[in-house]
Amino acid sequence: MKIVFSIDKIEDGRAALNDGGGKTIFWPLDKLPAGAKEKDKITFNIGEDKNLAKDILNEILTEK
């Protein structure tokens, strides 16, 4: 499954990503492609590996 977000704003080392449907997530800037900037589109490919999804979420939630 693919999910597309646009970068609404970047501040404090995080990017506010919006799905166009009213959902916003905050993502560490260093986890985005190099050179990512506001208004860029970011595509996430979500697979079926639940352990990988948990690992990624844990990494994001424990970001300092």
mmCIF file as Biopython writes it, N, C-alpha, C and O atoms, coordinates in Angstrom:
data_model
#
loop_
_atom_site.group_PDB
_atom_site.id
_atom_site.type_symbol
_atom_site.label_atom_id
_atom_site.label_alt_id
_atom_site.label_comp_id
_atom_site.label_asym_id
_atom_site.label_entity_id
_atom_site.label_seq_id
_atom_site.pdbx_PDB_ins_code
_atom_site.Cartn_x
_atom_site.Cartn_y
_atom_site.Cartn_z
_atom_site.occupancy
_atom_site.B_iso_or_equiv
_atom_site.auth_seq_id
_atom_site.auth_asym_id
_atom_site.pdbx_PDB_model_num
ATOM 1   N N  . MET A ? 1  ? 0.852  -1.170 0.000  1.0 0.0 1  A 1 
ATOM 2   C CA . MET A ? 1  ? 0.000  0.000  0.000  1.0 0.0 1  A 1 
ATOM 3   C C  . MET A ? 1  ? 0.896  1.231  0.000  1.0 0.0 1  A 1 
ATOM 4   O O  . MET A ? 1  ? 1.906  1.266  0.703  1.0 0.0 1  A 1 
ATOM 5   N N  . LYS A ? 2  ? 0.533  2.235  -0.781 1.0 0.0 2  A 1 
ATOM 6   C CA . LYS A ? 2  ? 1.275  3.488  -0.829 1.0 0.0 2  A 1 
ATOM 7   C C  . LYS A ? 2  ? 0.463  4.597  -0.170 1.0 0.0 2  A 1 
ATOM 8   O O  . LYS A ? 2  ? -0.747 4.701  -0.370 1.0 0.0 2  A 1 
ATOM 9   N N  . ILE A ? 3  ? 1.145  5.420  0.613  1.0 0.0 3  A 1 
ATOM 10  C CA . ILE A ? 3  ? 0.531  6.588  1.231  1.0 0.0 3  A 1 
ATOM 11  C C  . ILE A ? 3  ? 1.373  7.790  0.840  1.0 0.0 3  A 1 
ATOM 12  O O  . ILE A ? 3  ? 2.595  7.775  0.986  1.0 0.0 3  A 1 
ATOM 13  N N  . VAL A ? 4  ? 0.714  8.837  0.340  1.0 0.0 4  A 1 
ATOM 14  C CA . VAL A ? 4  ? 1.423  10.034 -0.100 1.0 0.0 4  A 1 
ATOM 15  C C  . VAL A ? 4  ? 1.112  11.184 0.854  1.0 0.0 4  A 1 
ATOM 16  O O  . VAL A ? 4  ? -0.046 11.457 1.170  1.0 0.0 4  A 1 
ATOM 17  N N  . PHE A ? 5  ? 2.163  11.843 1.299  1.0 0.0 5  A 1 
ATOM 18  C CA . PHE A ? 5  ? 2.056  13.023 2.156  1.0 0.0 5  A 1 
ATOM 19  C C  . PHE A ? 5  ? 2.753  14.186 1.472  1.0 0.0 5  A 1 
ATOM 20  O O  . PHE A ? 5  ? 3.642  13.986 0.644  1.0 0.0 5  A 1 
ATOM 21  N N  . SER A ? 6  ? 2.348  15.399 1.819  1.0 0.0 6  A 1 
ATOM 22  C CA . SER A ? 6  ? 3.120  16.568 1.408  1.0 0.0 6  A 1 
ATOM 23  C C  . SER A ? 6  ? 3.696  17.196 2.672  1.0 0.0 6  A 1 
ATOM 24  O O  . SER A ? 6  ? 3.099  17.138 3.747  1.0 0.0 6  A 1 
ATOM 25  N N  . ILE A ? 7  ? 4.869  17.793 2.513  1.0 0.0 7  A 1 
ATOM 26  C CA . ILE A ? 7  ? 5.519  18.440 3.651  1.0 0.0 7  A 1 
ATOM 27  C C  . ILE A ? 7  ? 4.911  19.823 3.805  1.0 0.0 7  A 1 
ATOM 28  O O  . ILE A ? 7  ? 5.119  20.696 2.962  1.0 0.0 7  A 1 
ATOM 29  N N  . ASP A ? 8  ? 4.159  20.025 4.881  1.0 0.0 8  A 1 
ATOM 30  C CA . ASP A ? 8  ? 3.531  21.322 5.149  1.0 0.0 8  A 1 
ATOM 31  C C  . ASP A ? 8  ? 4.529  22.324 5.699  1.0 0.0 8  A 1 
ATOM 32  O O  . ASP A ? 8  ? 4.606  23.462 5.237  1.0 0.0 8  A 1 
ATOM 33  N N  . LYS A ? 9  ? 5.298  21.884 6.699  1.0 0.0 9  A 1 
ATOM 34  C CA . LYS A ? 9  ? 6.291  22.784 7.281  1.0 0.0 9  A 1 
ATOM 35  C C  . LYS A ? 9  ? 7.386  21.973 7.931  1.0 0.0 9  A 1 
ATOM 36  O O  . LYS A ? 9  ? 7.211  20.803 8.272  1.0 0.0 9  A 1 
ATOM 37  N N  . ILE A ? 10 ? 8.537  22.638 8.095  1.0 0.0 10 A 1 
ATOM 38  C CA . ILE A ? 10 ? 9.687  22.022 8.734  1.0 0.0 10 A 1 
ATOM 39  C C  . ILE A ? 10 ? 10.139 22.954 9.852  1.0 0.0 10 A 1 
ATOM 40  O O  . ILE A ? 10 ? 10.387 24.139 9.625  1.0 0.0 10 A 1 
ATOM 41  N N  . GLU A ? 11 ? 10.243 22.407 11.061 1.0 0.0 11 A 1 
ATOM 42  C CA . GLU A ? 11 ? 10.762 23.191 12.177 1.0 0.0 11 A 1 
ATOM 43  C C  . GLU A ? 11 ? 11.227 22.261 13.290 1.0 0.0 11 A 1 
ATOM 44  O O  . GLU A ? 11 ? 10.698 21.162 13.459 1.0 0.0 11 A 1 
ATOM 45  N N  . ASP A ? 12 ? 12.203 22.707 14.031 1.0 0.0 12 A 1 
ATOM 46  C CA . ASP A ? 12 ? 12.745 21.950 15.158 1.0 0.0 12 A 1 
ATOM 47  C C  . ASP A ? 12 ? 13.165 20.528 14.783 1.0 0.0 12 A 1 
ATOM 48  O O  . ASP A ? 12 ? 13.005 19.600 15.575 1.0 0.0 12 A 1 
ATOM 49  N N  . GLY A ? 13 ? 13.701 20.364 13.579 1.0 0.0 13 A 1 
ATOM 50  C CA . GLY A ? 13 ? 14.183 19.053 13.157 1.0 0.0 13 A 1 
ATOM 51  C C  . GLY A ? 13 ? 13.104 18.059 12.794 1.0 0.0 13 A 1 
ATOM 52  O O  . GLY A ? 13 ? 13.376 16.869 12.632 1.0 0.0 13 A 1 
ATOM 53  N N  . ARG A ? 14 ? 11.864 18.548 12.665 1.0 0.0 14 A 1 
ATOM 54  C CA . ARG A ? 14 ? 10.746 17.671 12.297 1.0 0.0 14 A 1 
ATOM 55  C C  . ARG A ? 14 ? 9.984  18.268 11.123 1.0 0.0 14 A 1 
ATOM 56  O O  . ARG A ? 14 ? 9.952  19.484 10.931 1.0 0.0 14 A 1 
ATOM 57  N N  . ALA A ? 15 ? 9.375  17.390 10.349 1.0 0.0 15 A 1 
ATOM 58  C CA . ALA A ? 15 ? 8.540  17.813 9.236  1.0 0.0 15 A 1 
ATOM 59  C C  . ALA A ? 15 ? 7.091  17.452 9.545  1.0 0.0 15 A 1 
ATOM 60  O O  . ALA A ? 15 ? 6.800  16.334 9.969  1.0 0.0 15 A 1 
ATOM 61  N N  . ALA A ? 16 ? 6.185  18.402 9.330  1.0 0.0 16 A 1 
ATOM 62  C CA . ALA A ? 16 ? 4.750  18.132 9.455  1.0 0.0 16 A 1 
ATOM 63  C C  . ALA A ? 16 ? 4.286  17.624 8.092  1.0 0.0 16 A 1 
ATOM 64  O O  . ALA A ? 16 ? 4.308  18.357 7.104  1.0 0.0 16 A 1 
ATOM 65  N N  . LEU A ? 17 ? 3.866  16.364 8.052  1.0 0.0 17 A 1 
ATOM 66  C CA . LEU A ? 17 ? 3.419  15.731 6.815  1.0 0.0 17 A 1 
ATOM 67  C C  . LEU A ? 17 ? 1.906  15.630 6.818  1.0 0.0 17 A 1 
ATOM 68  O O  . LEU A ? 17 ? 1.314  15.160 7.789  1.0 0.0 17 A 1 
ATOM 69  N N  . ASN A ? 18 ? 1.275  16.072 5.734  1.0 0.0 18 A 1 
ATOM 70  C CA . ASN A ? 18 ? -0.182 16.072 5.632  1.0 0.0 18 A 1 
ATOM 71  C C  . ASN A ? 18 ? -0.597 15.156 4.496  1.0 0.0 18 A 1 
ATOM 72  O O  . ASN A ? 18 ? 0.004  15.172 3.422  1.0 0.0 18 A 1 
ATOM 73  N N  . ASP A ? 19 ? -1.637 14.348 4.740  1.0 0.0 19 A 1 
ATOM 74  C CA . ASP A ? 19 ? -2.097 13.397 3.726  1.0 0.0 19 A 1 
ATOM 75  C C  . ASP A ? 19 ? -3.133 13.992 2.775  1.0 0.0 19 A 1 
ATOM 76  O O  . ASP A ? 19 ? -3.606 13.297 1.875  1.0 0.0 19 A 1 
ATOM 77  N N  . GLY A ? 20 ? -3.489 15.242 2.953  1.0 0.0 20 A 1 
ATOM 78  C CA . GLY A ? 20 ? -4.484 15.875 2.091  1.0 0.0 20 A 1 
ATOM 79  C C  . GLY A ? 20 ? -5.907 15.598 2.536  1.0 0.0 20 A 1 
ATOM 80  O O  . GLY A ? 20 ? -6.849 16.178 1.997  1.0 0.0 20 A 1 
ATOM 81  N N  . GLY A ? 21 ? -6.076 14.717 3.516  1.0 0.0 21 A 1 
ATOM 82  C CA . GLY A ? 21 ? -7.393 14.375 4.023  1.0 0.0 21 A 1 
ATOM 83  C C  . GLY A ? 21 ? -7.597 14.828 5.457  1.0 0.0 21 A 1 
ATOM 84  O O  . GLY A ? 21 ? -8.527 14.385 6.132  1.0 0.0 21 A 1 
ATOM 85  N N  . GLY A ? 22 ? -6.721 15.714 5.919  1.0 0.0 22 A 1 
ATOM 86  C CA . GLY A ? 22 ? -6.861 16.229 7.274  1.0 0.0 22 A 1 
ATOM 87  C C  . GLY A ? 22 ? -5.984 15.559 8.315  1.0 0.0 22 A 1 
ATOM 88  O O  . GLY A ? 22 ? -5.991 15.957 9.480  1.0 0.0 22 A 1 
ATOM 89  N N  . LYS A ? 23 ? -5.228 14.545 7.911  1.0 0.0 23 A 1 
ATOM 90  C CA . LYS A ? 23 ? -4.341 13.870 8.855  1.0 0.0 23 A 1 
ATOM 91  C C  . LYS A ? 23 ? -2.929 14.425 8.722  1.0 0.0 23 A 1 
ATOM 92  O O  . LYS A ? 23 ? -2.404 14.563 7.618  1.0 0.0 23 A 1 
ATOM 93  N N  . THR A ? 24 ? -2.319 14.744 9.871  1.0 0.0 24 A 1 
ATOM 94  C CA . THR A ? 24 ? -0.948 15.246 9.900  1.0 0.0 24 A 1 
ATOM 95  C C  . THR A ? 24 ? -0.137 14.383 10.848 1.0 0.0 24 A 1 
ATOM 96  O O  . THR A ? 24 ? -0.588 14.043 11.942 1.0 0.0 24 A 1 
ATOM 97  N N  . ILE A ? 25 ? 1.072  14.031 10.411 1.0 0.0 25 A 1 
ATOM 98  C CA . ILE A ? 25 ? 2.015  13.346 11.284 1.0 0.0 25 A 1 
ATOM 99  C C  . ILE A ? 25 ? 3.305  14.164 11.308 1.0 0.0 25 A 1 
ATOM 100 O O  . ILE A ? 25 ? 3.598  14.917 10.379 1.0 0.0 25 A 1 
ATOM 101 N N  . PHE A ? 26 ? 4.053  14.003 12.368 1.0 0.0 26 A 1 
ATOM 102 C CA . PHE A ? 26 ? 5.333  14.689 12.490 1.0 0.0 26 A 1 
ATOM 103 C C  . PHE A ? 26 ? 6.428  13.644 12.347 1.0 0.0 26 A 1 
ATOM 104 O O  . PHE A ? 26 ? 6.442  12.634 13.051 1.0 0.0 26 A 1 
ATOM 105 N N  . TRP A ? 27 ? 7.344  13.907 11.421 1.0 0.0 27 A 1 
ATOM 106 C CA . TRP A ? 27 ? 8.368  12.941 11.061 1.0 0.0 27 A 1 
ATOM 107 C C  . TRP A ? 27 ? 9.746  13.572 11.245 1.0 0.0 27 A 1 
ATOM 108 O O  . TRP A ? 27 ? 9.945  14.730 10.878 1.0 0.0 27 A 1 
ATOM 109 N N  . PRO A ? 28 ? 10.702 12.826 11.810 1.0 0.0 28 A 1 
ATOM 110 C CA . PRO A ? 28 ? 12.051 13.387 11.970 1.0 0.0 28 A 1 
ATOM 111 C C  . PRO A ? 28 ? 12.640 13.765 10.603 1.0 0.0 28 A 1 
ATOM 112 O O  . PRO A ? 28 ? 12.614 12.968 9.665  1.0 0.0 28 A 1 
ATOM 113 N N  . LEU A ? 29 ? 13.157 14.958 10.509 1.0 0.0 29 A 1 
ATOM 114 C CA . LEU A ? 29 ? 13.696 15.451 9.245  1.0 0.0 29 A 1 
ATOM 115 C C  . LEU A ? 29 ? 14.838 14.575 8.745  1.0 0.0 29 A 1 
ATOM 116 O O  . LEU A ? 29 ? 14.990 14.377 7.540  1.0 0.0 29 A 1 
ATOM 117 N N  . ASP A ? 30 ? 15.638 14.052 9.667  1.0 0.0 30 A 1 
ATOM 118 C CA . ASP A ? 30 ? 16.766 13.223 9.233  1.0 0.0 30 A 1 
ATOM 119 C C  . ASP A ? 30 ? 16.336 11.847 8.714  1.0 0.0 30 A 1 
ATOM 120 O O  . ASP A ? 30 ? 17.169 11.081 8.229  1.0 0.0 30 A 1 
ATOM 121 N N  . LYS A ? 31 ? 15.049 11.532 8.812  1.0 0.0 31 A 1 
ATOM 122 C CA . LYS A ? 31 ? 14.529 10.266 8.275  1.0 0.0 31 A 1 
ATOM 123 C C  . LYS A ? 31 ? 13.869 10.464 6.904  1.0 0.0 31 A 1 
ATOM 124 O O  . LYS A ? 31 ? 13.369 9.507  6.313  1.0 0.0 31 A 1 
ATOM 125 N N  . LEU A ? 32 ? 13.869 11.693 6.405  1.0 0.0 32 A 1 
ATOM 126 C CA . LEU A ? 32 ? 13.338 11.991 5.072  1.0 0.0 32 A 1 
ATOM 127 C C  . LEU A ? 32 ? 14.491 12.012 4.073  1.0 0.0 32 A 1 
ATOM 128 O O  . LEU A ? 32 ? 15.652 12.103 4.471  1.0 0.0 32 A 1 
ATOM 129 N N  . PRO A ? 33 ? 14.181 11.930 2.785  1.0 0.0 33 A 1 
ATOM 130 C CA . PRO A ? 33 ? 15.252 12.002 1.781  1.0 0.0 33 A 1 
ATOM 131 C C  . PRO A ? 33 ? 16.036 13.312 1.906  1.0 0.0 33 A 1 
ATOM 132 O O  . PRO A ? 33 ? 15.479 14.356 2.247  1.0 0.0 33 A 1 
ATOM 133 N N  . ALA A ? 34 ? 17.334 13.235 1.624  1.0 0.0 34 A 1 
ATOM 134 C CA . ALA A ? 34 ? 18.180 14.424 1.672  1.0 0.0 34 A 1 
ATOM 135 C C  . ALA A ? 34 ? 17.605 15.497 0.745  1.0 0.0 34 A 1 
ATOM 136 O O  . ALA A ? 34 ? 17.193 15.206 -0.377 1.0 0.0 34 A 1 
ATOM 137 N N  . GLY A ? 35 ? 17.583 16.725 1.224  1.0 0.0 35 A 1 
ATOM 138 C CA . GLY A ? 35 ? 17.099 17.841 0.418  1.0 0.0 35 A 1 
ATOM 139 C C  . GLY A ? 35 ? 15.597 18.021 0.439  1.0 0.0 35 A 1 
ATOM 140 O O  . GLY A ? 35 ? 15.082 18.897 -0.256 1.0 0.0 35 A 1 
ATOM 141 N N  . ALA A ? 36 ? 14.868 17.216 1.219  1.0 0.0 36 A 1 
ATOM 142 C CA . ALA A ? 36 ? 13.411 17.362 1.298  1.0 0.0 36 A 1 
ATOM 143 C C  . ALA A ? 36 ? 13.078 18.761 1.807  1.0 0.0 36 A 1 
ATOM 144 O O  . ALA A ? 36 ? 13.728 19.278 2.716  1.0 0.0 36 A 1 
ATOM 145 N N  . LYS A ? 37 ? 12.051 19.365 1.205  1.0 0.0 37 A 1 
ATOM 146 C CA . LYS A ? 37 ? 11.670 20.723 1.589  1.0 0.0 37 A 1 
ATOM 147 C C  . LYS A ? 37 ? 10.160 20.861 1.589  1.0 0.0 37 A 1 
ATOM 148 O O  . LYS A ? 37 ? 9.448  19.978 1.112  1.0 0.0 37 A 1 
ATOM 149 N N  . GLU A ? 38 ? 9.670  21.977 2.130  1.0 0.0 38 A 1 
ATOM 150 C CA . GLU A ? 38 ? 8.232  22.229 2.191  1.0 0.0 38 A 1 
ATOM 151 C C  . GLU A ? 38 ? 7.621  22.135 0.803  1.0 0.0 38 A 1 
ATOM 152 O O  . GLU A ? 38 ? 8.217  22.559 -0.187 1.0 0.0 38 A 1 
ATOM 153 N N  . LYS A ? 39 ? 6.422  21.572 0.750  1.0 0.0 39 A 1 
ATOM 154 C CA . LYS A ? 39 ? 5.612  21.351 -0.449 1.0 0.0 39 A 1 
ATOM 155 C C  . LYS A ? 39 ? 6.031  20.117 -1.249 1.0 0.0 39 A 1 
ATOM 156 O O  . LYS A ? 39 ? 5.343  19.754 -2.202 1.0 0.0 39 A 1 
ATOM 157 N N  . ASP A ? 40 ? 7.146  19.459 -0.887 1.0 0.0 40 A 1 
ATOM 158 C CA . ASP A ? 40 ? 7.525  18.218 -1.558 1.0 0.0 40 A 1 
ATOM 159 C C  . ASP A ? 40 ? 6.520  17.131 -1.214 1.0 0.0 40 A 1 
ATOM 160 O O  . ASP A ? 40 ? 5.908  17.157 -0.147 1.0 0.0 40 A 1 
ATOM 161 N N  . LYS A ? 41 ? 6.355  16.181 -2.115 1.0 0.0 41 A 1 
ATOM 162 C CA . LYS A ? 41 ? 5.524  15.005 -1.884 1.0 0.0 41 A 1 
ATOM 163 C C  . LYS A ? 41 ? 6.420  13.857 -1.447 1.0 0.0 41 A 1 
ATOM 164 O O  . LYS A ? 41 ? 7.484  13.630 -2.024 1.0 0.0 41 A 1 
ATOM 165 N N  . ILE A ? 42 ? 5.981  13.137 -0.425 1.0 0.0 42 A 1 
ATOM 166 C CA . ILE A ? 42 ? 6.706  11.989 0.107  1.0 0.0 42 A 1 
ATOM 167 C C  . ILE A ? 42 ? 5.787  10.777 0.015  1.0 0.0 42 A 1 
ATOM 168 O O  . ILE A ? 42 ? 4.648  10.817 0.479  1.0 0.0 42 A 1 
ATOM 169 N N  . THR A ? 43 ? 6.286  9.702  -0.586 1.0 0.0 43 A 1 
ATOM 170 C CA . THR A ? 43 ? 5.497  8.475  -0.712 1.0 0.0 43 A 1 
ATOM 171 C C  . THR A ? 43 ? 6.075  7.403  0.206  1.0 0.0 43 A 1 
ATOM 172 O O  . THR A ? 43 ? 7.269  7.106  0.163  1.0 0.0 43 A 1 
ATOM 173 N N  . PHE A ? 44 ? 5.215  6.833  1.030  1.0 0.0 44 A 1 
ATOM 174 C CA . PHE A ? 44 ? 5.591  5.730  1.904  1.0 0.0 44 A 1 
ATOM 175 C C  . PHE A ? 44 ? 4.980  4.456  1.334  1.0 0.0 44 A 1 
ATOM 176 O O  . PHE A ? 44 ? 3.794  4.420  1.005  1.0 0.0 44 A 1 
ATOM 177 N N  . ASN A ? 45 ? 5.785  3.425  1.221  1.0 0.0 45 A 1 
ATOM 178 C CA . ASN A ? 45 ? 5.294  2.112  0.819  1.0 0.0 45 A 1 
ATOM 179 C C  . ASN A ? 45 ? 5.147  1.285  2.084  1.0 0.0 45 A 1 
ATOM 180 O O  . ASN A ? 45 ? 6.138  0.963  2.740  1.0 0.0 45 A 1 
ATOM 181 N N  . ILE A ? 46 ? 3.922  0.942  2.423  1.0 0.0 46 A 1 
ATOM 182 C CA . ILE A ? 46 ? 3.631  0.203  3.641  1.0 0.0 46 A 1 
ATOM 183 C C  . ILE A ? 46 ? 3.451  -1.270 3.277  1.0 0.0 46 A 1 
ATOM 184 O O  . ILE A ? 46 ? 2.612  -1.627 2.451  1.0 0.0 46 A 1 
ATOM 185 N N  . GLY A ? 47 ? 4.258  -2.107 3.912  1.0 0.0 47 A 1 
ATOM 186 C CA . GLY A ? 47 ? 4.190  -3.535 3.633  1.0 0.0 47 A 1 
ATOM 187 C C  . GLY A ? 47 ? 3.418  -4.281 4.703  1.0 0.0 47 A 1 
ATOM 188 O O  . GLY A ? 47 ? 2.757  -3.685 5.553  1.0 0.0 47 A 1 
ATOM 189 N N  . GLU A ? 48 ? 3.518  -5.571 4.642  1.0 0.0 48 A 1 
ATOM 190 C CA . GLU A ? 48 ? 2.796  -6.433 5.565  1.0 0.0 48 A 1 
ATOM 191 C C  . GLU A ? 48 ? 3.633  -6.827 6.781  1.0 0.0 48 A 1 
ATOM 192 O O  . GLU A ? 48 ? 3.137  -7.534 7.659  1.0 0.0 48 A 1 
ATOM 193 N N  . ASP A ? 49 ? 4.882  -6.390 6.850  1.0 0.0 49 A 1 
ATOM 194 C CA . ASP A ? 49 ? 5.765  -6.789 7.947  1.0 0.0 49 A 1 
ATOM 195 C C  . ASP A ? 49 ? 5.436  -5.977 9.197  1.0 0.0 49 A 1 
ATOM 196 O O  . ASP A ? 49 ? 5.894  -4.845 9.347  1.0 0.0 49 A 1 
ATOM 197 N N  . LYS A ? 50 ? 4.645  -6.558 10.088 1.0 0.0 50 A 1 
ATOM 198 C CA . LYS A ? 50 ? 4.201  -5.847 11.290 1.0 0.0 50 A 1 
ATOM 199 C C  . LYS A ? 50 ? 5.360  -5.548 12.240 1.0 0.0 50 A 1 
ATOM 200 O O  . LYS A ? 50 ? 5.353  -4.518 12.914 1.0 0.0 50 A 1 
ATOM 201 N N  . ASN A ? 51 ? 6.345  -6.428 12.303 1.0 0.0 51 A 1 
ATOM 202 C CA . ASN A ? 51 ? 7.493  -6.177 13.173 1.0 0.0 51 A 1 
ATOM 203 C C  . ASN A ? 51 ? 8.276  -4.963 12.691 1.0 0.0 51 A 1 
ATOM 204 O O  . ASN A ? 51 ? 8.725  -4.155 13.504 1.0 0.0 51 A 1 
ATOM 205 N N  . LEU A ? 52 ? 8.441  -4.827 11.396 1.0 0.0 52 A 1 
ATOM 206 C CA . LEU A ? 52 ? 9.133  -3.671 10.847 1.0 0.0 52 A 1 
ATOM 207 C C  . LEU A ? 52 ? 8.357  -2.399 11.168 1.0 0.0 52 A 1 
ATOM 208 O O  . LEU A ? 52 ? 8.951  -1.389 11.547 1.0 0.0 52 A 1 
ATOM 209 N N  . ALA A ? 53 ? 7.048  -2.441 11.021 1.0 0.0 53 A 1 
ATOM 210 C CA . ALA A ? 53 ? 6.215  -1.272 11.332 1.0 0.0 53 A 1 
ATOM 211 C C  . ALA A ? 53 ? 6.370  -0.882 12.803 1.0 0.0 53 A 1 
ATOM 212 O O  . ALA A ? 53 ? 6.481  0.303  13.117 1.0 0.0 53 A 1 
ATOM 213 N N  . LYS A ? 54 ? 6.378  -1.857 13.700 1.0 0.0 54 A 1 
ATOM 214 C CA . LYS A ? 54 ? 6.561  -1.577 15.128 1.0 0.0 54 A 1 
ATOM 215 C C  . LYS A ? 54 ? 7.920  -0.949 15.387 1.0 0.0 54 A 1 
ATOM 216 O O  . LYS A ? 54 ? 8.026  0.011  16.150 1.0 0.0 54 A 1 
ATOM 217 N N  . ASP A ? 55 ? 8.963  -1.487 14.757 1.0 0.0 55 A 1 
ATOM 218 C CA . ASP A ? 55 ? 10.315 -0.947 14.939 1.0 0.0 55 A 1 
ATOM 219 C C  . ASP A ? 55 ? 10.398 0.502  14.482 1.0 0.0 55 A 1 
ATOM 220 O O  . ASP A ? 55 ? 11.009 1.333  15.154 1.0 0.0 55 A 1 
ATOM 221 N N  . ILE A ? 56 ? 9.790  0.805  13.351 1.0 0.0 56 A 1 
ATOM 222 C CA . ILE A ? 56 ? 9.813  2.172  12.832 1.0 0.0 56 A 1 
ATOM 223 C C  . ILE A ? 56 ? 9.051  3.103  13.766 1.0 0.0 56 A 1 
ATOM 224 O O  . ILE A ? 56 ? 9.534  4.189  14.084 1.0 0.0 56 A 1 
ATOM 225 N N  . LEU A ? 57 ? 7.878  2.693  14.203 1.0 0.0 57 A 1 
ATOM 226 C CA . LEU A ? 57 ? 7.103  3.529  15.126 1.0 0.0 57 A 1 
ATOM 227 C C  . LEU A ? 57 ? 7.845  3.747  16.440 1.0 0.0 57 A 1 
ATOM 228 O O  . LEU A ? 57 ? 7.849  4.860  16.966 1.0 0.0 57 A 1 
ATOM 229 N N  . ASN A ? 58 ? 8.466  2.715  16.970 1.0 0.0 58 A 1 
ATOM 230 C CA . ASN A ? 58 ? 9.232  2.865  18.206 1.0 0.0 58 A 1 
ATOM 231 C C  . ASN A ? 58 ? 10.384 3.841  18.024 1.0 0.0 58 A 1 
ATOM 232 O O  . ASN A ? 58 ? 10.663 4.645  18.913 1.0 0.0 58 A 1 
ATOM 233 N N  . GLU A ? 59 ? 11.050 3.777  16.888 1.0 0.0 59 A 1 
ATOM 234 C CA . GLU A ? 59 ? 12.150 4.699  16.620 1.0 0.0 59 A 1 
ATOM 235 C C  . GLU A ? 59 ? 11.649 6.144  16.556 1.0 0.0 59 A 1 
ATOM 236 O O  . GLU A ? 59 ? 12.284 7.048  17.097 1.0 0.0 59 A 1 
ATOM 237 N N  . ILE A ? 60 ? 10.524 6.355  15.903 1.0 0.0 60 A 1 
ATOM 238 C CA . ILE A ? 60 ? 9.967  7.712  15.792 1.0 0.0 60 A 1 
ATOM 239 C C  . ILE A ? 60 ? 9.532  8.223  17.148 1.0 0.0 60 A 1 
ATOM 240 O O  . ILE A ? 60 ? 9.817  9.368  17.501 1.0 0.0 60 A 1 
ATOM 241 N N  . LEU A ? 61 ? 8.844  7.389  17.914 1.0 0.0 61 A 1 
ATOM 242 C CA . LEU A ? 61 ? 8.301  7.822  19.194 1.0 0.0 61 A 1 
ATOM 243 C C  . LEU A ? 61 ? 9.373  8.054  20.243 1.0 0.0 61 A 1 
ATOM 244 O O  . LEU A ? 61 ? 9.133  8.778  21.209 1.0 0.0 61 A 1 
ATOM 245 N N  . THR A ? 62 ? 10.539 7.466  20.083 1.0 0.0 62 A 1 
ATOM 246 C CA . THR A ? 62 ? 11.612 7.666  21.050 1.0 0.0 62 A 1 
ATOM 247 C C  . THR A ? 62 ? 12.629 8.689  20.557 1.0 0.0 62 A 1 
ATOM 248 O O  . THR A ? 62 ? 13.675 8.859  21.184 1.0 0.0 62 A 1 
ATOM 249 N N  . GLU A ? 63 ? 12.351 9.371  19.458 1.0 0.0 63 A 1 
ATOM 250 C CA . GLU A ? 63 ? 13.220 10.431 18.941 1.0 0.0 63 A 1 
ATOM 251 C C  . GLU A ? 63 ? 13.347 11.537 19.969 1.0 0.0 63 A 1 
ATOM 252 O O  . GLU A ? 63 ? 12.370 11.912 20.618 1.0 0.0 63 A 1 
ATOM 253 N N  . LYS A ? 64 ? 14.538 12.050 20.111 1.0 0.0 64 A 1 
ATOM 254 C CA . LYS A ? 64 ? 14.761 13.132 21.089 1.0 0.0 64 A 1 
ATOM 255 C C  . LYS A ? 64 ? 14.944 14.448 20.389 1.0 0.0 64 A 1 
ATOM 256 O O  . LYS A ? 64 ? 15.142 15.473 21.042 1.0 0.0 64 A 1 
#
